[in-house]
């Protein structure tokens, strides 16, 4: 996450020959609204591109699909920020604000094997596909309850009234945060997602508050944990109970894991629902196809449609940070040890070398091995839950509010300018009151 975007200084195009179109400015407000033309330029002229980010950190941007897939799985690229050869002015600017001071660094986004292997195996035992499937009725209940709160009004901001609270309450329920404390989590998460519009240092303070609460909650649950697991046991209790050859998570590890599951598990889903709804509202033909399919009781188009929405304008624009542990070459470009590398998922998922008509939204697209949830050992652990929430939310909106429409000119909508995530700040809509 970053402060207000400022134009970066693009490197010159590396290819000889006729002068191409001018290099695009990156990380401006105009870029945030529609980054895809700039990413197309980079794929063509500078597919592995070194740039100075708004935070002051210099990093390599990888934009072609084949290079991106290779990079995401390359063991020479570490997730541990200790491998960053960072100058003093950029120190501590490559992760979530406040996570270092709050001792929340030992989570899956910041570690490598063998620790990553051990912790992911432990977490996977408590975060199984079966648990997600059993959670489906609760996701449906939360979805319907939120729509009930605005269905009679004829208008809503779908980000703040629907896309944001749904995954917060869902992940809180899954983690085992008591209902009476969930509004506190909603406030802390709101500060983290509104980091550019909130007070200075607000993200770090919210992270610190969340860390303190999680430590206390884990301690209470550990003391009260029954000897044997009970059906439907919450995820934090599962994390405490999980062991690998007798090795339990420490309380610091459990707190860091609960934190990243919450953090990564809500903002990605907010953006999946928000970006997906916006794409459907601005592609009426595709939206009509999906509504007709849902009305016929079919689920196939909904499933392929969510995958296409993840590819077309996904919730994660850039994969989280990687750092070269030794010199390597990506896409013909030499990268030195200590250099940060950012894989641009949004660019890779529109690469015409991999996807036919990549700038066309096609909900029935079958050949769709997108990178929206990553690739390799760091593939998103919460992807099944995000897909469940995305499918449930979109199906409910299109079924219960069939004439849903934008209540603003698309050009007036504003996108959050953070580095990693891509999502709308607001999504005003109108509909016939239910």
C-alpha positions as CSV (number, residue, x, y, z in Angstrom):
1,X,0.0,0.0,0.0
2,X,1.3,3.5,-0.8
3,X,0.5,7.1,-0.3
4,X,-1.1,9.3,-3.0
5,X,0.3,8.1,-6.4
6,X,2.9,10.3,-8.1
7,X,4.1,9.8,-11.7
8,X,7.1,7.4,-11.9
9,X,10.1,8.0,-14.1
10,X,9.8,5.4,-16.9
11,X,12.9,3.8,-18.3
12,X,13.6,4.2,-22.1
13,X,12.3,1.4,-24.3
14,X,15.0,-1.2,-24.8
15,X,14.2,-2.2,-28.3
16,X,15.9,-0.5,-31.3
17,X,14.1,0.6,-34.4
18,X,11.4,3.2,-35.0
19,X,10.4,5.2,-32.0
20,X,7.4,3.7,-30.3
21,X,4.6,5.7,-28.8
22,X,5.8,7.7,-25.7
23,X,6.3,5.6,-22.6
24,X,3.3,5.9,-20.3
25,X,3.3,7.5,-16.9
26,X,2.7,5.0,-14.1
27,X,0.9,5.3,-10.8
28,X,-1.0,8.6,-11.6
29,X,-4.7,8.9,-10.9
30,X,-5.4,8.5,-14.6
31,X,-3.3,5.3,-14.6
32,X,-5.3,4.0,-11.6
33,X,-8.6,4.5,-13.4
34,X,-7.4,2.4,-16.4
35,X,-3.9,0.9,-16.2
36,X,-4.4,-1.5,-19.1
37,X,-3.2,0.6,-22.0
38,X,0.0,1.3,-20.0
39,X,0.5,-2.4,-19.3
40,X,0.0,-3.2,-23.0
41,X,2.8,-0.7,-23.8
42,X,5.1,-2.3,-21.2
43,X,4.4,-5.8,-22.5
44,X,5.3,-4.7,-26.0
45,X,8.3,-2.4,-25.3
46,X,9.6,-3.0,-21.8
47,X,8.2,-6.3,-20.5
48,X,10.6,-6.4,-17.5
49,X,10.7,-2.7,-16.5
50,X,12.6,-1.0,-13.7
51,X,10.8,1.9,-12.2
52,X,10.7,4.1,-9.1
53,X,7.5,3.5,-7.2
54,X,5.6,6.3,-5.4
55,X,7.1,5.1,-2.1
56,X,10.6,5.7,-3.4
57,X,11.4,2.0,-3.8
58,X,12.9,0.9,-7.1
59,X,11.5,-2.4,-8.4
60,X,11.2,-4.5,-11.5
61,X,7.8,-4.9,-13.1
62,X,7.1,-8.2,-14.9
63,X,4.2,-7.9,-17.3
64,X,4.2,-10.8,-19.8
65,X,2.2,-14.0,-18.9
66,X,5.1,-16.5,-19.5
67,X,7.6,-14.4,-17.6
68,X,5.1,-13.8,-14.8
69,X,4.3,-17.5,-14.4
70,X,8.0,-18.3,-14.3
71,X,8.7,-15.5,-11.8
72,X,5.9,-16.5,-9.4
73,X,7.4,-20.0,-9.1
74,X,11.1,-19.1,-9.2
75,X,12.8,-20.2,-5.9
76,X,15.6,-17.6,-6.4
77,X,13.0,-14.9,-5.7
78,X,12.4,-14.8,-1.9
79,X,9.3,-13.5,-0.1
80,X,11.4,-12.5,2.9
81,X,12.1,-8.8,3.0
82,X,15.4,-9.5,4.7
83,X,16.7,-10.2,1.2
84,X,15.9,-6.7,0.0
85,X,19.0,-4.6,-0.7
86,X,17.1,-1.5,0.4
87,X,18.5,2.0,0.6
88,X,17.8,4.0,3.8
89,X,15.1,6.1,2.2
90,X,13.1,3.0,1.2
91,X,13.5,1.0,4.4
92,X,10.3,-0.7,5.6
93,X,8.2,0.4,2.6
94,X,7.7,-3.0,0.9
95,X,5.0,-4.5,3.1
96,X,1.8,-3.7,5.0
97,X,2.3,-0.5,7.1
98,X,2.9,-1.3,10.7
99,X,3.3,-5.1,10.4
100,X,7.0,-5.0,11.4
101,X,6.4,-3.0,14.6
102,X,3.4,-5.1,15.4
103,X,5.5,-8.3,15.1
104,X,3.2,-9.7,12.4
105,X,5.9,-10.5,9.8
106,X,5.9,-14.3,10.2
107,X,3.0,-15.0,7.8
108,X,2.8,-16.8,4.5
109,X,3.4,-13.7,2.4
110,X,6.8,-13.0,4.0
111,X,8.5,-16.4,4.4
112,X,10.1,-19.1,2.3
113,X,10.5,-22.8,2.6
114,X,11.1,-24.6,4.9
115,X,9.1,-22.3,7.3
116,X,6.6,-21.5,4.6
117,X,6.0,-25.2,3.9
118,X,5.5,-25.9,7.6
119,X,3.2,-23.0,8.3
120,X,1.1,-23.5,5.1
121,X,0.7,-27.2,6.0
122,X,-0.5,-26.3,9.5
123,X,-2.9,-23.7,8.2
124,X,-4.2,-25.9,5.5
125,X,-5.3,-28.4,8.1
126,X,-7.6,-25.7,9.6
127,X,-8.7,-24.1,6.2
128,X,-9.9,-27.0,4.1
129,X,-12.2,-27.0,1.1
130,X,-14.7,-28.9,3.2
131,X,-14.7,-26.2,5.8
132,X,-15.4,-23.6,3.0
133,X,-18.2,-25.8,1.6
134,X,-19.8,-26.1,5.1
135,X,-19.6,-22.3,5.4
136,X,-21.7,-21.7,2.2
137,X,-25.1,-21.3,4.0
138,X,-23.6,-18.7,6.3
139,X,-22.2,-16.7,3.3
140,X,-25.7,-16.9,1.7
141,X,-27.2,-15.7,5.0
142,X,-24.8,-12.7,5.3
143,X,-25.4,-11.8,1.6
144,X,-29.1,-11.8,1.9
145,X,-29.1,-9.9,5.1
146,X,-26.9,-7.1,3.7
147,X,-29.1,-6.8,0.5
148,X,-32.1,-6.6,2.8
149,X,-30.7,-3.5,4.5
150,X,-30.9,-1.5,1.2
151,X,-33.2,-3.4,-1.1
152,X,-36.2,-1.2,-0.2
153,X,-34.4,2.1,-0.8
154,X,-33.8,2.0,-4.5
155,X,-30.2,3.0,-4.3
156,X,-27.0,2.0,-2.6
157,X,-23.2,2.3,-2.6
158,X,-22.4,-1.3,-3.2
159,X,-18.8,-1.0,-1.9
160,X,-19.6,0.3,1.5
161,X,-23.0,-1.3,2.0
162,X,-22.3,-4.7,0.5
163,X,-18.9,-5.6,-1.0
164,X,-17.0,-4.4,2.1
165,X,-19.0,-5.8,5.0
166,X,-19.7,-9.2,3.4
167,X,-16.1,-10.6,3.5
168,X,-15.3,-8.9,6.8
169,X,-18.2,-10.6,8.6
170,X,-17.5,-13.8,6.8
171,X,-13.9,-14.0,7.7
172,X,-14.6,-12.9,11.3
173,X,-17.1,-15.8,11.6
174,X,-14.6,-18.2,10.1
175,X,-11.8,-17.1,12.3
176,X,-14.0,-17.2,15.4
177,X,-14.1,-13.5,16.3
178,X,-17.2,-13.1,18.6
179,X,-20.1,-11.2,17.0
180,X,-19.9,-8.4,19.6
181,X,-16.3,-7.6,18.5
182,X,-16.8,-7.8,14.7
183,X,-17.7,-4.1,14.3
184,X,-14.3,-3.2,15.7
185,X,-12.8,-5.4,13.1
186,X,-14.9,-3.7,10.5
187,X,-13.6,-0.3,11.7
188,X,-9.9,-1.4,11.6
189,X,-10.3,-3.0,8.2
190,X,-12.0,0.1,6.9
191,X,-9.0,2.2,8.0
192,X,-6.7,-0.2,6.2
193,X,-8.7,-0.1,2.9
194,X,-9.2,3.7,3.1
195,X,-5.6,4.3,3.8
196,X,-5.3,7.3,1.5
197,X,-8.4,9.1,2.8
198,X,-7.8,8.5,6.5
199,X,-5.5,10.2,9.0
200,X,-1.7,9.8,8.6
201,X,-0.5,6.7,10.3
202,X,-4.0,5.3,10.5
203,X,-3.1,2.0,8.8
204,X,-0.3,1.3,11.2
205,X,-2.5,2.1,14.2
206,X,-5.2,-0.2,13.0
207,X,-2.7,-3.0,12.4
208,X,-1.4,-2.5,16.0
209,X,-4.9,-2.6,17.5
210,X,-5.8,-5.7,15.5
211,X,-2.5,-7.4,16.6
212,X,-3.3,-6.7,20.3
213,X,-6.8,-8.0,19.9
214,X,-5.7,-11.2,18.1
215,X,-3.1,-11.9,20.7
216,X,-5.6,-11.6,23.5
217,X,-8.2,-13.7,21.6
218,X,-5.7,-16.4,20.8
219,X,-4.7,-16.6,24.5
220,X,-8.3,-16.9,25.6
221,X,-9.1,-19.5,23.1
222,X,-6.0,-21.5,23.9
223,X,-6.9,-21.6,27.6
224,X,-10.5,-22.7,26.8
225,X,-9.7,-25.2,24.0
226,X,-11.3,-28.6,24.7
227,X,-9.2,-31.7,24.4
228,X,-10.9,-32.8,21.2
229,X,-12.0,-30.8,18.2
230,X,-15.8,-30.1,17.9
231,X,-17.7,-30.0,14.7
232,X,-17.6,-26.5,13.1
233,X,-14.6,-25.4,15.2
234,X,-13.5,-21.9,14.3
235,X,-10.3,-21.3,12.3
236,X,-8.3,-19.7,15.2
237,X,-9.0,-22.7,17.4
238,X,-8.0,-24.9,14.5
239,X,-4.7,-22.9,14.1
240,X,-4.0,-23.4,17.8
241,X,-4.8,-27.1,17.6
242,X,-3.0,-27.7,14.3
243,X,0.4,-29.4,14.6
244,X,2.9,-30.9,12.3
245,X,4.9,-33.8,13.8
246,X,4.1,-32.4,17.2
247,X,5.2,-28.8,16.4
248,X,2.5,-26.3,17.3
249,X,2.2,-22.7,16.1
250,X,3.6,-20.2,18.5
251,X,1.1,-17.5,19.6
252,X,3.1,-15.0,17.5
253,X,2.8,-17.3,14.5
254,X,-0.9,-17.9,15.1
255,X,-1.5,-14.1,15.4
256,X,0.4,-13.4,12.2
257,X,-1.5,-16.1,10.4
258,X,-4.9,-14.9,11.6
259,X,-3.9,-11.4,10.7
260,X,-2.9,-12.2,7.1
261,X,-5.9,-14.4,6.6
262,X,-8.1,-11.5,7.6
263,X,-6.2,-8.9,5.7
264,X,-5.8,-10.9,2.5
265,X,-9.2,-12.5,2.9
266,X,-11.3,-9.4,2.9
267,X,-9.8,-6.8,0.6
268,X,-9.4,-9.2,-2.3
269,X,-13.0,-10.2,-2.0
270,X,-14.2,-6.6,-1.7
271,X,-12.5,-5.9,-5.0
272,X,-13.7,-9.1,-6.6
273,X,-17.3,-8.2,-5.9
274,X,-16.9,-4.5,-6.7
275,X,-14.9,-4.8,-9.9
276,X,-17.0,-7.8,-11.0
277,X,-20.3,-5.9,-10.5
278,X,-18.9,-2.9,-12.3
279,X,-17.7,-5.0,-15.2
280,X,-21.2,-6.6,-15.5
281,X,-23.0,-3.3,-15.3
282,X,-20.8,-1.8,-18.1
283,X,-21.2,-5.0,-20.3
284,X,-24.9,-5.3,-20.5
285,X,-24.8,-8.2,-23.0
286,X,-22.7,-10.4,-20.7
287,X,-24.8,-9.4,-17.7
288,X,-28.0,-10.4,-19.5
289,X,-26.5,-13.8,-20.4
290,X,-25.6,-14.4,-16.8
291,X,-29.0,-13.3,-15.5
292,X,-30.7,-15.6,-18.0
293,X,-28.5,-18.5,-16.9
294,X,-29.3,-17.9,-13.2
295,X,-33.0,-17.6,-13.9
296,X,-32.8,-21.1,-15.6
297,X,-31.2,-22.5,-12.4
298,X,-27.8,-23.0,-14.0
299,X,-24.5,-22.5,-12.3
300,X,-21.9,-23.2,-15.0
301,X,-21.9,-19.6,-16.5
302,X,-21.6,-18.2,-12.9
303,X,-18.5,-20.3,-12.2
304,X,-16.7,-19.5,-15.5
305,X,-17.9,-15.9,-15.2
306,X,-16.3,-15.3,-11.9
307,X,-13.0,-16.7,-13.3
308,X,-13.3,-14.4,-16.3
309,X,-14.0,-11.4,-14.0
310,X,-10.8,-12.4,-12.0
311,X,-8.9,-12.3,-15.3
312,X,-10.5,-9.3,-16.9
313,X,-10.2,-6.8,-14.0
314,X,-9.1,-8.8,-11.0
315,X,-8.8,-7.7,-7.3
316,X,-5.0,-8.0,-7.1
317,X,-3.2,-5.8,-9.6
318,X,0.4,-6.8,-8.6
319,X,1.5,-9.9,-6.8
320,X,3.1,-9.2,-3.4
321,X,6.8,-8.5,-3.1
322,X,9.6,-10.8,-4.1
323,X,13.4,-10.2,-3.7
324,X,16.2,-11.7,-5.8
325,X,18.5,-13.9,-3.6
326,X,21.0,-14.1,-6.5
327,X,21.4,-12.6,-10.0
328,X,18.9,-14.0,-12.5
329,X,17.5,-13.3,-15.9
330,X,13.8,-12.8,-16.5
331,X,12.5,-12.0,-20.0
332,X,16.0,-11.3,-21.2
333,X,16.6,-8.8,-18.4
334,X,19.3,-9.2,-15.8
335,X,18.1,-8.7,-12.2
336,X,20.7,-8.3,-9.5
337,X,20.6,-9.9,-6.0
338,X,18.7,-7.8,-3.6
339,X,16.4,-6.2,-6.2
340,X,12.7,-6.2,-5.6
341,X,10.4,-7.8,-8.2
342,X,6.7,-7.2,-8.7
343,X,4.7,-9.4,-11.0
344,X,1.9,-7.4,-12.7
345,X,-0.9,-9.9,-12.6
346,X,-3.3,-7.4,-14.3
347,X,-0.9,-7.1,-17.3
348,X,-0.1,-10.9,-17.5
349,X,-3.8,-11.7,-17.5
350,X,-4.4,-9.6,-20.6
351,X,-1.4,-10.9,-22.6
352,X,-2.5,-11.6,-26.2
353,X,0.2,-14.3,-26.4
354,X,-1.8,-16.3,-23.8
355,X,-5.5,-15.2,-24.1
356,X,-7.5,-14.7,-27.3
357,X,-9.1,-11.3,-27.4
358,X,-7.8,-10.5,-23.9
359,X,-9.5,-7.1,-23.7
360,X,-12.9,-8.7,-24.3
361,X,-15.0,-9.8,-21.4
362,X,-16.4,-13.3,-22.2
363,X,-18.1,-15.0,-19.2
364,X,-18.0,-18.3,-21.0
365,X,-14.3,-18.3,-21.6
366,X,-13.0,-21.8,-20.9
367,X,-9.2,-21.6,-21.6
368,X,-8.7,-19.3,-18.6
369,X,-5.6,-20.2,-16.6
370,X,-5.4,-16.7,-15.2
371,X,-2.9,-15.7,-12.5
372,X,-5.5,-13.8,-10.4
373,X,-4.7,-15.8,-7.3
374,X,-1.0,-16.3,-8.1
375,X,0.9,-19.5,-9.0
376,X,3.3,-21.9,-7.3
377,X,3.7,-22.4,-3.6
378,X,2.3,-19.0,-2.8
379,X,-1.0,-19.6,-4.6
380,X,-3.7,-18.0,-2.5
381,X,-4.8,-20.2,0.3
382,X,-8.2,-18.4,0.6
383,X,-9.1,-18.7,-3.1
384,X,-12.0,-21.2,-2.5
385,X,-13.6,-18.9,0.0
386,X,-13.2,-15.8,-2.2
387,X,-14.8,-17.7,-5.1
388,X,-17.7,-18.8,-2.9
389,X,-18.3,-15.2,-1.7
390,X,-17.9,-13.8,-5.2
391,X,-20.3,-16.3,-6.8
392,X,-22.9,-15.9,-4.0
393,X,-22.7,-12.1,-4.0
394,X,-23.1,-11.7,-7.8
395,X,-25.8,-14.2,-8.1
396,X,-27.8,-12.6,-5.3
397,X,-27.4,-9.1,-6.7
398,X,-28.5,-10.0,-10.2
399,X,-31.4,-12.2,-9.0
400,X,-32.8,-9.9,-6.3
401,X,-32.1,-6.6,-8.0
402,X,-32.7,-7.5,-11.7
403,X,-32.6,-3.9,-13.0
404,X,-29.5,-2.9,-11.1
405,X,-27.8,0.0,-12.9
406,X,-25.0,2.5,-12.3
407,X,-26.0,5.7,-10.7
408,X,-22.9,7.6,-11.9
409,X,-20.9,8.2,-15.0
410,X,-18.1,5.7,-15.1
411,X,-15.6,8.5,-15.7
412,X,-16.6,9.9,-12.3
413,X,-15.8,6.8,-10.4
414,X,-12.5,6.8,-8.4
415,X,-10.2,3.8,-7.9
416,X,-8.1,3.4,-4.9
417,X,-4.5,4.2,-5.7
418,X,-2.7,1.5,-3.6
419,X,0.1,-0.5,-5.2
420,X,-1.0,-4.1,-4.8
421,X,-4.8,-4.1,-4.8
422,X,-7.2,-2.8,-7.5
423,X,-10.6,-1.7,-6.4
424,X,-13.2,1.0,-6.6
425,X,-13.7,3.5,-3.7
426,X,-17.4,3.7,-4.3
427,X,-20.0,2.0,-6.6
428,X,-23.3,4.0,-6.6
429,X,-26.2,2.0,-8.0
430,X,-30.0,2.4,-8.5
431,X,-32.7,-0.2,-8.9
432,X,-36.4,-0.7,-8.4
433,X,-37.1,-1.0,-4.7
434,X,-37.7,-4.6,-3.8
